[in-house]
Amino acid sequence: MLRYIVRRFLHMIPLLIGISLISFFIIQLAPGDFLTQQALNPQVSAERIAQERARFGLDKPIYLQYLMWLKSILRLDFGYSFAYRLPVFTLIKSRLYNTFILSLSAMVFTWVLSIPLGILSAVKQYSWLDKLISVFAFLGLAIPNFFFALLLLYMAMKSGWFPVGGMYSINYESLSLGAKIWDRIYHLILPTIVLGTSGMAGLVRQMRGNLLDYLKADFIITARAKGLSERVVILKHAVRNAVNPLITLFGFALPGLLSGAALTEIVMSWPGLGRLMLEA
């Protein structure tokens, strides 16, 4: 077992090197850099530009630039942002927290709604309620996140019930602690709905399918034959077993939401990693 783990780690090294090479050279394909833009500024001298190029290693051959970049990455030194005048690691750390909060709330929203809806859909199989839940779930999957976000923003603007974008109000700093917490939650509602709805369809259908399979199982028939109420049979016996396969999906849900939050953040002006990537 130990040999297998070591071998897998050794196989991972060339893979990571390959990914780093691709990432670095894709960045290099973009024409120019920040210093190219600065060179257009008449107030910045050519000597200053040359000094900055030497400082950041931009005057060196491409392979040396890659080695310097890789060494910095291994030290968690992601460079310096000229636009924000902050270290890139500091920027990523602050934005990652915002993206994590949004993704976590969307995941909670998805699971809290999907499990009960899947149970209702299975218990009321082929009824109007089952069809309504299926239509609702598939609409959430079919409508693109950015379009759904625009619809909700339009409704928020017309109704005034929710804030139109952003993470907190203008007077946030002057609010009390309780008001600050509510203000964050208030601004989190619409982005959470947008990001969480897209993941509901698959989870609802899977919960429905699992529960329907278990409702036909022998131990459920035995439980009914013993005179247990339908509520106890479904919630205590069938649902408990039907939820187990979904737990394996839980670990994949959060990384998927983190990577899929970019469009939602951009459209809804949420200060997360998605907006940071666009601005970069």
LOTI-441020 format. One record per residue: z, x, y of N, C-alpha, C in turn. Coordinates in steps of 0.05 Angstrom, whole numbers, padded with zeros to 5 digits, always signed. Layout:
REM LOTI-441020
ZXYZXYZXY/...
END
This chain:
REM LOTI-441020
+00000+00017-00024+00000+00000+00000+00000+00017+00025/+00017+00039+00025+00018+00057+00048-00009+00070+00052/-00021+00079+00030-00047+00092+00033-00068+00073+00045/-00067+00048+00037-00086+00028+00047-00082+00025+00077/-00057+00023+00086-00051+00019+00115-00060+00043+00131/-00055+00068+00120-00064+00092+00134-00094+00093+00135/-00107+00085+00113-00136+00086+00113-00148+00066+00133/-00136+00043+00136-00145+00023+00155-00141+00033+00184/-00119+00047+00189-00115+00058+00215-00135+00080+00221/-00142+00096+00201-00162+00117+00205-00189+00105+00211/-00195+00083+00198-00221+00069+00203-00222+00058+00231/-00198+00051+00241-00197+00039+00268-00204+00059+00290/-00198+00084+00286-00203+00105+00306-00232+00106+00315/-00251+00110+00297-00279+00111+00307-00289+00085+00319/-00277+00062+00309-00284+00036+00321-00275+00035+00350/-00251+00044+00356-00240+00044+00383-00256+00063+00401/-00263+00086+00390-00280+00105+00405-00307+00093+00412/-00319+00079+00393-00345+00066+00398-00342+00044+00419/-00321+00028+00418-00317+00007+00438-00313+00020+00466/-00298+00042+00467-00293+00055+00493-00319+00067+00504/-00336+00078+00487-00362+00088+00496-00380+00066+00507/-00381+00044+00493-00397+00021+00502-00386+00011+00529/-00360+00007+00531-00348-00003+00555-00353+00015+00579/-00350+00041+00575-00354+00061+00596-00383+00061+00606/-00402+00061+00587-00430+00064+00595-00441+00038+00607/-00430+00015+00598-00438-00010+00611-00429-00010+00641/-00405+00000+00646-00396+00003+00674-00414+00021+00689/-00423+00043+00676-00440+00063+00690-00468+00052+00696/-00476+00031+00681-00503+00019+00686-00505+00006+00713/-00482-00003+00724-00482-00016+00750-00490+00004+00772/-00509-00002+00789-00518+00017+00809-00497+00022+00830/-00493+00048+00837-00475+00055+00859-00445+00052+00851/-00428+00056+00870-00399+00054+00866-00386+00047+00893/-00360+00048+00894-00346+00042+00920-00353+00062+00941/-00356+00088+00933-00362+00109+00953-00390+00106+00963/-00408+00095+00947-00435+00090+00957-00435+00070+00980/-00417+00050+00978-00414+00030+01000-00401+00044+01024/-00382+00061+01019-00368+00075+01041-00387+00093+01056/-00407+00105+01042-00426+00123+01055-00443+00109+01076/-00445+00082+01073-00461+00067+01093-00445+00063+01119/-00419+00068+01118-00402+00065+01141-00405+00089+01160/-00414+00086+01184-00418+00109+01202-00392+00123+01209/-00369+00110+01206-00344+00122+01213-00333+00141+01191/-00346+00140+01168-00337+00157+01145-00357+00180+01143/-00346+00204+01145-00364+00228+01145-00373+00235+01117/-00395+00250+01116-00405+00259+01090-00386+00277+01076/-00371+00294+01091-00351+00311+01079-00329+00295+01065/-00321+00274+01078-00300+00256+01067-00310+00244+01041/-00335+00235+01040-00346+00223+01016-00347+00244+00994/-00355+00269+01001-00356+00290+00981-00328+00297+00970/-00308+00297+00987-00281+00302+00978-00271+00280+00959/-00277+00255+00965-00269+00233+00948-00283+00234+00921/-00309+00242+00921-00324+00244+00896-00312+00266+00878/-00304+00288+00891-00292+00310+00875-00264+00301+00865/-00250+00286+00882-00223+00277+00874-00223+00259+00850/-00243+00241+00849-00244+00222+00826-00263+00231+00804/-00274+00255+00807-00291+00266+00786-00319+00254+00784/-00328+00241+00805-00354+00229+00805-00377+00249+00809/-00370+00274+00815-00391+00294+00818-00395+00310+00792/-00380+00302+00771-00382+00317+00746-00402+00303+00727/-00411+00317+00706-00430+00306+00687-00418+00281+00674/-00435+00264+00663-00427+00238+00653-00407+00240+00630/-00411+00260+00612-00393+00263+00589-00365+00272+00598/-00364+00288+00619-00337+00296+00629-00324+00272+00643/-00339+00256+00656-00328+00231+00668-00316+00213+00647/-00330+00211+00624-00321+00195+00602-00294+00205+00591/-00292+00232+00587-00268+00244+00577-00245+00240+00596/-00250+00243+00622-00229+00239+00642-00220+00210+00642/-00240+00192+00640-00233+00163+00639-00217+00156+00615/-00224+00167+00591-00210+00161+00567-00182+00172+00568/-00179+00196+00579-00152+00208+00582-00134+00191+00600/-00146+00181+00621-00130+00163+00639-00122+00137+00626/-00141+00126+00610-00135+00101+00596-00112+00105+00576/-00112+00127+00562-00090+00133+00543-00063+00136+00556/-00064+00144+00582-00039+00146+00597-00032+00121+00613/-00048+00099+00608-00045+00074+00622-00049+00077+00652/-00066+00096+00659-00074+00100+00687-00102+00089+00690/-00104+00065+00701-00130+00051+00703-00143+00056+00730/-00133+00075+00745-00146+00081+00771-00134+00067+00794/-00148+00068+00816-00139+00057+00842-00159+00038+00853/-00149+00015+00862-00167-00006+00874-00169-00001+00904/-00193+00006+00913-00198+00010+00941-00197-00016+00957/-00205-00038+00943-00206-00064+00957-00178-00074+00962/-00160-00072+00942-00132-00082+00945-00113-00060+00955/-00122-00034+00953-00105-00011+00960-00079-00011+00943/-00083-00016+00917-00062-00016+00898-00071-00003+00872/-00053+00008+00856-00061+00017+00829-00072-00006+00813/-00093-00001+00797-00105-00023+00781-00085-00034+00761/-00068-00017+00749-00048-00027+00730-00029-00047+00742/-00021-00042+00767-00004-00061+00782-00018-00088+00786/-00043-00087+00793-00059-00111+00797-00061-00127+00771/-00068-00113+00749-00072-00126+00723-00045-00138+00714/-00023-00123+00718+00003-00133+00709+00010-00159+00723/+00006-00161+00749+00013-00185+00763-00005-00208+00756/-00031-00203+00753-00050-00224+00747-00047-00233+00717/-00040-00214+00700-00037-00221+00671-00014-00241+00668/+00007-00238+00683+00029-00257+00682+00019-00285+00689/+00003-00287+00710-00007-00314+00719-00025-00326+00697/-00042-00309+00686-00060-00319+00664-00044-00327+00640/-00024-00312+00633-00007-00318+00610+00007-00344+00614/+00018-00349+00638+00032-00375+00643+00013-00398+00640/-00012-00395+00651-00032-00417+00648-00040-00421+00619/-00044-00400+00605-00053-00402+00577-00031-00413+00559/-00006-00405+00564+00017-00415+00549+00021-00445+00554/+00019-00454+00579+00022-00482+00585+00000-00498+00573/-00025-00487+00573-00048-00501+00561-00044-00504+00531/-00033-00483+00518-00029-00484+00489-00008-00505+00482/+00014-00506+00498+00035-00526+00493+00023-00554+00497/+00008-00557+00518-00005-00583+00524-00023-00591+00500/-00039-00573+00490-00058-00578+00468-00043-00587+00443/-00023-00571+00435-00009-00577+00410+00009-00602+00412/+00022-00605+00435+00040-00629+00438+00024-00655+00436/-00001-00655+00447-00017-00679+00446-00033-00681+00420/-00043-00659+00409-00062-00659+00387-00048-00669+00361/-00024-00660+00356-00010-00667+00331-00005-00697+00330/+00008-00709+00350+00012-00739+00349-00015-00754+00348/-00035-00745+00363-00061-00759+00363-00074-00757+00335/-00071-00734+00322-00082-00730+00295-00068-00748+00275/-00042-00751+00278-00026-00769+00261-00035-00798+00265/-00037-00806+00290-00045-00834+00295-00073-00839+00285/-00091-00820+00288-00118-00823+00279-00120-00826+00249/-00103-00811+00234-00103-00813+00205-00090-00838+00195/-00068-00846+00207-00054-00870+00199-00070-00895+00204/-00085-00895+00227-00102-00918+00235-00131-00911+00229/-00136-00901+00205-00163-00892+00198-00184-00914+00201/-00206-00907+00215-00229-00925+00219-00223-00949+00238/-00199-00949+00250-00193-00971+00269-00204-00963+00296/-00202-00982+00316-00211-00976+00343-00196-00953+00355/-00170-00951+00348-00154-00929+00358-00164-00902+00348/-00171-00901+00322-00182-00876+00310-00208-00869+00324/-00225-00888+00329-00251-00882+00342-00246-00873+00371/-00227-00886+00385-00222-00879+00413-00211-00850+00415/-00193-00843+00397-00182-00815+00396-00204-00795+00391/-00222-00802+00372-00244-00784+00365-00263-00780+00389/-00269-00802+00403-00287-00800+00426-00274-00783+00448/-00248-00788+00452-00233-00772+00473-00233-00743+00466/-00228-00736+00440-00226-00708+00432-00253-00694+00434/-00275-00708+00426-00301-00695+00427-00312-00693+00455/-00304-00711+00473-00311-00709+00501-00299-00684+00513/-00273-00679+00506-00260-00655+00516-00274-00630+00506/-00285-00631+00482-00299-00607+00471-00327-00605+00484/-00340-00627+00489-00368-00627+00498-00371-00620+00528/-00352-00629+00544-00354-00625+00573-00346-00596+00579/-00364-00581+00593-00357-00553+00600-00332-00552+00618/-00316-00531+00614-00291-00528+00629-00296-00529+00659/-00316-00514+00669-00320-00513+00698-00328-00540+00709/-00344-00556+00694-00352-00582+00704-00328-00601+00704/-00312-00600+00683-00288-00617+00682-00268-00609+00704/-00267-00583+00710-00250-00574+00732-00259-00585+00759/-00286-00584+00763-00297-00595+00788-00291-00625+00791/-00293-00640+00768-00287-00668+00769-00258-00674+00777/-00240-00659+00765-00212-00662+00771-00206-00654+00800/-00219-00633+00809-00215-00625+00837-00224-00646+00857/-00247-00658+00850-00258-00680+00867-00238-00703+00868/-00228-00711+00844-00209-00733+00842-00183-00726+00857/-00174-00701+00855-00150-00693+00870-00154-00693+00900/-00178-00686+00908-00184-00686+00937-00185-00714+00948/-00197-00732+00933-00199-00760+00942-00172-00775+00941/-00157-00770+00920-00132-00785+00916-00108-00772+00931/-00109-00745+00933-00086-00731+00945-00062-00729+00927/-00065-00736+00901-00043-00735+00882-00036-00707+00874/-00056-00690+00872-00051-00662+00863-00063-00642+00882/-00052-00618+00882-00064-00597+00900-00091-00589+00891/-00108-00582+00910-00136-00574+00904-00136-00543+00902/-00130-00533+00878-00131-00505+00873-00106-00490+00882/-00105-00464+00875-00082-00448+00883-00059-00449+00863/-00040-00431+00867-00017-00429+00849+00009-00439+00862/+00010-00440+00888+00033-00450+00902+00026-00460+00930/+00044-00474+00943+00038-00486+00969+00042-00464+00991/+00032-00471+01015+00034-00453+01038+00063-00447+01045/+00080-00467+01043+00108-00464+01051+00126-00456+01027/+00114-00444+01007+00128-00438+00982+00153-00421+00987/+00151-00400+01004+00173-00382+01009+00198-00395+01021/+00193-00417+01036+00215-00430+01050+00229-00452+01032/+00219-00456+01008+00229-00477+00990+00254-00467+00976/+00270-00486+00967+00293-00479+00950+00284-00472+00922/+00302-00462+00905+00295-00453+00878+00283-00475+00862/+00297-00498+00862+00287-00521+00847+00260-00531+00857/+00256-00531+00884+00231-00539+00895+00209-00519+00889/+00215-00493+00887+00196-00473+00879+00186-00477+00851/+00205-00483+00833+00198-00488+00805+00180-00512+00803/+00187-00534+00816+00170-00558+00816+00143-00553+00828/+00142-00537+00849+00116-00531+00863+00098-00516+00843/+00109-00497+00828+00092-00482+00809+00082-00501+00787/+00100-00519+00777+00092-00538+00756+00070-00557+00767/+00074-00566+00792+00056-00584+00805+00028-00572+00807/+00026-00547+00814+00000-00533+00816-00011-00526+00789/+00006-00526+00768-00003-00519+00742-00015-00542+00726/-00011-00567+00735-00019-00590+00719-00049-00591+00715/-00065-00590+00736-00094-00593+00733-00106-00570+00717/-00100-00545+00723-00112-00523+00706-00104-00525+00677/-00079-00534+00672-00070-00538+00644-00086-00559+00630/-00092-00581+00643-00108-00603+00631-00136-00593+00625/-00148-00578+00644-00175-00568+00640-00177-00549+00617/-00158-00530+00616-00159-00509+00595-00150-00520+00568/-00131-00538+00568-00120-00548+00543-00138-00569+00529/-00153-00585+00545-00168-00606+00533-00190-00596+00514/-00202-00574+00521-00225-00563+00505-00216-00556+00477/-00191-00549+00473-00181-00541+00446-00170-00563+00430/-00169-00587+00441-00157-00610+00427-00174-00621+00405/-00200-00621+00408-00218-00635+00389-00214-00624+00361/-00217-00598+00358-00215-00586+00331-00187-00590+00319/-00166-00588+00336-00139-00590+00325-00133-00619+00317/-00142-00639+00333-00139-00667+00326-00153-00673+00300/-00178-00665+00297-00193-00671+00273-00181-00657+00248/-00172-00632+00252-00160-00618+00229-00134-00631+00220/-00117-00639+00240-00093-00653+00233-00099-00679+00219/-00118-00693+00229-00126-00719+00216-00135-00714+00187/-00153-00695+00183-00163-00689+00156-00141-00680+00137/-00123-00663+00146-00101-00654+00129-00083-00677+00121/-00076-00693+00141-00058-00716+00135-00071-00736+00116/-00097-00742+00120-00110-00760+00101-00110-00749+00073/-00113-00723+00070-00113-00711+00043-00085-00715+00030/-00064-00710+00046-00037-00712+00035-00028-00741+00030/-00039-00759+00046-00032-00787+00041-00041-00798+00014/-00061-00783+00002-00071-00791-00024-00058-00775-00047/-00040-00756-00039-00028-00739-00059-00008-00754-00077/-00003-00743-00101+00015-00756-00120+00043-00759-00110/+00053-00738-00096+00081-00740-00087+00085-00761-00065/+00064-00767-00050+00066-00789-00031+00066-00816-00045/+00049-00818-00065+00049-00843-00081+00077-00847-00094/+00089-00825-00104+00115-00827-00117+00136-00835-00096/+00135-00824-00072+00154-00831-00051+00152-00860-00044/+00128-00871-00043+00124-00899-00037+00135-00917-00060/+00131-00907-00084+00140-00922-00108+00171-00923-00109/+00184-00904-00097+00213-00903-00096+00225-00922-00075/+00207-00934-00059+00216-00953-00039+00222-00942-00012/+00213-00917-00007+00217-00905+00020+00200-00920+00040/+00210-00922+00064+00194-00935+00085+00170-00918+00092/+00149-00932+00103+00124-00919+00109+00129-00897+00131/+00147-00902+00149+00153-00882+00170+00164-00856+00158/+00183-00860+00139+00194-00836+00126+00174-00822+00109/+00157-00837+00095+00137-00825+00078+00117-00808+00094/+00109-00819+00117+00089-00805+00134+00101-00781+00148/+00123-00786+00163+00134-00766+00181+00150-00744+00165/+00165-00752+00145+00182-00733+00131+00167-00718+00109/+00149-00731+00096+00136-00719+00073+00107-00710+00079/+00090-00729+00088+00062-00723+00092+00057-00704+00116/+00068-00711+00139+00064-00695+00163+00074-00666+00160/+00098-00664+00148+00110-00637+00144+00091-00619+00129/+00078-00629+00109+00059-00613+00093+00033-00609+00107/+00024-00630+00122-00002-00628+00135-00002-00609+00158/+00021-00605+00171+00023-00586+00194+00022-00557+00185/+00031-00551+00161+00032-00523+00152+00006-00508+00155/-00017-00518+00146-00042-00503+00150-00049-00497+00179/-00039-00514+00197-00045-00510+00226-00030-00487+00238/-00007-00479+00225+00009-00457+00236-00007-00431+00236/-00026-00428+00217-00042-00404+00216-00060-00402+00240/-00067-00425+00253-00084-00425+00276-00069-00417+00302/-00042-00419+00300-00026-00415+00324-00029-00387+00335/-00031-00367+00317-00034-00340+00326-00060-00334+00340/-00081-00349+00332-00107-00345+00345-00111-00361+00371/-00093-00380+00375-00097-00398+00398-00093-00385+00424/-00071-00370+00427-00065-00357+00453-00085-00336+00461/-00093-00317+00444-00114-00298+00452-00140-00312+00460/-00147-00334+00446-00171-00349+00453-00169-00362+00481/-00145-00372+00487-00141-00384+00513-00141-00363+00535/-00129-00340+00529-00129-00318+00549-00157-00310+00557/-00175-00308+00536-00202-00300+00542-00219-00322+00554/-00211-00347+00548-00227-00370+00558-00217-00381+00585/-00196-00369+00596-00185-00380+00621-00200-00371+00646/-00219-00353+00643-00232-00341+00667-00246-00362+00684/-00262-00379+00672-00277-00399+00687-00258-00419+00701/-00238-00427+00686-00218-00446+00698-00204-00433+00722/-00197-00408+00720-00184-00394+00742-00202-00391+00766/-00227-00386+00761-00246-00382+00784-00250-00408+00798/-00256-00430+00783-00262-00455+00796-00237-00467+00810/-00214-00464+00797-00190-00476+00808-00173-00457+00825/-00185-00434+00832-00171-00414+00850-00144-00406+00840/-00142-00403+00814-00117-00394+00802-00117-00363+00801/-00097-00350+00813-00098-00321+00816-00092-00306+00789/-00110-00307+00771-00106-00294+00745-00127-00272+00740/-00129-00263+00715-00147-00242+00708-00176-00249+00712/-00182-00275+00708-00210-00284+00711-00220-00280+00739/-00204-00288+00759-00212-00284+00787-00213-00254+00794/-00194-00239+00782-00194-00210+00788-00219-00197+00778/-00228-00205+00754-00253-00194+00743-00277-00200+00760/-00278-00225+00770-00300-00233+00788-00300-00217+00814/-00276-00214+00825-00274-00199+00850-00279-00169+00847/-00274-00159+00822-00278-00131+00817-00308-00124+00816/
END
